[in-house]
Amino acid sequence: MVKEITVQELNQLVKNKEDFQLIDVREEFEHDISNIGGRLIPLGKVYFHLSEIEKDKKVVIYCRSGRRSADAVKLLQDAAGLENLYNLKGGILAWSAEIDNTVSTLL
């Protein structure tokens, strides 16, 4: 099962300056167009960057719509047994629609 976090919950983490890791699993060209501050680790490379993913704090993973990030969470849970991972429900599309409409959703 993939745990999820809403864009409102993520926004609260940011506002409260909580200690968490934010990872963007989109491709570099997508990240260049718009991002919300996450570290770029494209989905196809996420397994190879396992050592860079925090094990002792909340890790929120996002993509454009939430599909690739859900796949990344599942892959990392299965491969490394990590239980501190959360998929950003709705991804950048939801962030732009509900939190910050200056974040581009165009490709």
Sine and cosine of phi, psi and omega as CSV:
sin_phi,cos_phi,sin_psi,cos_psi,sin_omega,cos_omega
0.00,0.00,0.68,-0.74,0.00,-1.00
-0.99,-0.17,0.85,-0.53,0.07,-1.00
-0.97,0.23,0.56,-0.83,-0.01,-1.00
-0.82,-0.57,0.38,-0.93,0.09,-1.00
-0.73,-0.68,0.63,-0.78,0.01,-1.00
-1.00,0.10,0.26,-0.97,0.04,-1.00
-0.91,0.42,-0.52,0.86,0.06,-1.00
-0.91,0.41,-0.66,0.75,0.03,-1.00
-0.91,0.41,-0.66,0.76,0.05,-1.00
-0.90,0.45,-0.67,0.74,0.02,-1.00
-0.86,0.50,-0.61,0.79,0.05,-1.00
-0.91,0.41,-0.65,0.76,0.05,-1.00
-0.85,0.52,-0.69,0.72,-0.01,-1.00
-0.91,0.42,-0.76,0.65,-0.03,-1.00
-0.88,0.48,-0.60,0.80,-0.02,-1.00
-0.99,0.11,0.02,1.00,-0.01,-1.00
0.80,0.59,0.64,0.77,0.01,-1.00
-0.95,0.31,0.42,-0.91,-0.03,-1.00
-1.00,0.03,0.97,-0.26,0.03,-1.00
-0.52,-0.86,0.24,-0.97,0.04,-1.00
-0.94,-0.35,0.68,-0.73,0.01,-1.00
-0.89,-0.45,0.82,-0.57,-0.06,-1.00
-0.82,-0.58,0.75,-0.66,0.04,-1.00
-0.98,-0.21,0.88,-0.47,-0.03,-1.00
-0.98,-0.20,0.27,0.96,0.08,-1.00
-0.98,0.22,0.03,-1.00,0.04,-1.00
-0.99,0.17,0.33,-0.94,-0.07,-1.00
-0.84,0.54,-0.66,0.75,-0.02,-1.00
-0.91,0.42,-0.54,0.84,0.05,-1.00
-0.94,0.35,-0.68,0.73,0.02,-1.00
-0.88,0.47,-0.60,0.80,0.02,-1.00
-0.91,0.41,-0.56,0.83,0.00,-1.00
-0.95,0.30,-0.70,0.71,0.00,-1.00
-0.35,-0.94,0.57,-0.82,0.11,-0.99
-0.38,-0.92,0.27,-0.96,-0.02,-1.00
-0.89,-0.45,0.45,0.89,0.11,-0.99
0.99,-0.13,0.07,1.00,-0.01,-1.00
-0.98,0.21,0.44,-0.90,0.09,-1.00
-0.96,0.28,0.76,-0.65,-0.04,-1.00
-0.99,0.16,0.89,-0.46,0.16,-0.99
-0.66,-0.75,1.00,-0.05,-0.05,-1.00
-0.80,0.60,0.55,-0.83,-0.08,-1.00
-0.77,0.64,-0.68,0.73,-0.02,-1.00
-0.91,0.42,-0.26,0.97,-0.04,-1.00
-0.92,-0.40,-0.03,1.00,-0.15,-0.99
-0.88,0.48,-0.62,0.78,0.00,-1.00
-0.89,0.46,-0.58,0.82,-0.04,-1.00
-0.97,0.23,-0.17,0.98,0.02,-1.00
-0.93,-0.36,0.37,0.93,-0.04,-1.00
-0.80,0.60,-0.61,0.79,-0.04,-1.00
-0.92,0.38,-0.29,0.96,-0.01,-1.00
-1.00,-0.04,-0.04,1.00,-0.01,-1.00
-1.00,-0.09,0.82,-0.57,-0.06,-1.00
-0.86,0.51,0.63,-0.78,0.00,-1.00
-0.96,-0.26,-0.31,0.95,-0.15,-0.99
-0.89,-0.46,0.31,0.95,0.12,-0.99
-0.51,-0.86,0.20,-0.98,-0.01,-1.00
-0.89,0.46,0.71,-0.71,0.06,-1.00
-0.84,-0.54,0.87,-0.50,0.02,-1.00
-0.97,-0.26,0.81,-0.59,-0.04,-1.00
-0.91,-0.42,0.73,-0.69,-0.02,-1.00
-0.70,-0.71,0.30,-0.95,0.09,-1.00
-0.57,-0.82,-0.45,-0.89,-0.03,-1.00
-0.96,0.27,-0.75,0.67,-0.10,-0.99
-0.87,-0.50,-0.22,0.98,-0.04,-1.00
0.95,-0.33,-0.17,0.98,-0.04,-1.00
-0.97,0.25,-0.78,0.63,0.00,-1.00
-0.91,0.41,-0.61,0.79,0.00,-1.00
-0.92,0.39,-0.58,0.81,0.08,-1.00
-0.89,0.45,-0.65,0.76,0.06,-1.00
-0.89,0.46,-0.65,0.76,0.01,-1.00
-0.90,0.44,-0.69,0.72,0.02,-1.00
-0.87,0.50,-0.74,0.68,-0.01,-1.00
-0.88,0.48,-0.71,0.71,0.00,-1.00
-0.86,0.51,-0.72,0.69,-0.04,-1.00
-0.94,0.34,-0.57,0.82,0.07,-1.00
-0.91,0.42,-0.71,0.70,-0.03,-1.00
-0.94,0.35,-0.66,0.75,-0.09,-1.00
-0.98,0.21,-0.59,0.81,-0.13,-0.99
-0.83,-0.56,-0.04,1.00,0.01,-1.00
0.93,0.37,0.36,0.93,-0.01,-1.00
-0.95,0.32,0.69,-0.72,-0.02,-1.00
-0.87,-0.49,0.15,0.99,-0.06,-1.00
-0.96,-0.26,0.35,0.94,-0.09,-1.00
-0.98,-0.22,0.64,-0.77,0.00,-1.00
-0.72,-0.69,0.73,-0.69,0.09,-1.00
-1.00,0.08,0.73,-0.68,0.08,-1.00
-0.98,0.19,0.95,-0.31,-0.05,-1.00
-0.89,0.46,0.86,-0.52,0.03,-1.00
1.00,0.05,-0.21,0.98,0.09,-1.00
0.83,0.56,-0.50,-0.87,-0.01,-1.00
-0.86,0.51,-0.57,0.82,0.00,-1.00
-0.86,0.50,-0.71,0.70,0.02,-1.00
-0.93,0.36,-0.64,0.76,0.02,-1.00
-0.86,0.52,-0.72,0.69,-0.01,-1.00
-0.91,0.42,-0.66,0.76,-0.04,-1.00
-0.95,0.30,-0.58,0.81,-0.17,-0.99
-0.94,-0.35,-0.37,0.93,-0.10,-1.00
-0.89,-0.45,-0.80,0.60,-0.12,-0.99
-0.59,-0.80,0.99,-0.15,-0.08,-1.00
-0.97,0.26,0.02,1.00,0.11,-0.99
-0.99,0.12,-0.20,0.98,0.05,-1.00
-0.98,0.20,0.88,-0.47,-0.07,-1.00
-0.94,0.34,0.63,-0.77,0.09,-1.00
-0.93,-0.37,0.08,1.00,-0.02,-1.00
-0.98,0.21,0.53,-0.85,0.09,-1.00
-0.93,-0.36,0.00,0.00,0.00,0.00
